[in-house]
Amino acid sequence: MTKSTRHWDPWAAPTLGLWYVFLVAGLFPEAVFYVLRDAGNVVTQTAMVNSPWVITVAFASYFAYFAFHAALDGGANRHAAEGRAVQTGLIAMVAFLPLGIGLILETQLMLNPVDRMIVYIVLPPKLLAWLYLLGLIMRFYIAGNREVFARMWCVFPSAKPSGDASAAPTGETDASPTPAPDQRQTPSAAPPDHSTAYSGK
């Protein structure tokens, strides 16, 4: 059984602080987008991008990139790292959806029942996905578990865990395989006794 690699990095605390800013900004991408646009004095007519989705896609892509390299550093093979990166990126897309969590308090004021249904359906998975990403980062930095991304559960069948025997490449199996049924030794009949043929000599 392999043990998880746990060590404390002196840069973990400031890096974790930056991750908190990153995650909070991802939780409110719409507000961050408008604040940045107003701070840059960019008007809507001249802006290249007029949607907070750019923050959602950019943040999710970076999280997937980070998960890929963290999984490789944690001992996962490339296929496992790619599967965990894609899964983490999809979770980050849900966590960073441009949907304000304050809308849950305004559902009674919404006249359209479809809008209320969207808030009730989308907002809980968004919060759960965000908390899941926060837990991964806290385990990675606070607990010092550098294998958290390499050993995370993955829905993709091709992304086998690094310690799974079924993920071993062909040619690295046991050197003494079980013989085929037709090659197994079967007990043969006892050899005939030829001592009587020489009893007269």
Summary of the structure (lengths in Angstrom):
residues: 201
radius of gyration: 29.8
end to end distance: 68.5
largest distance: 121.7
contacts: 479
relative contact order: 0.14
helix: 56%
strand: 1%
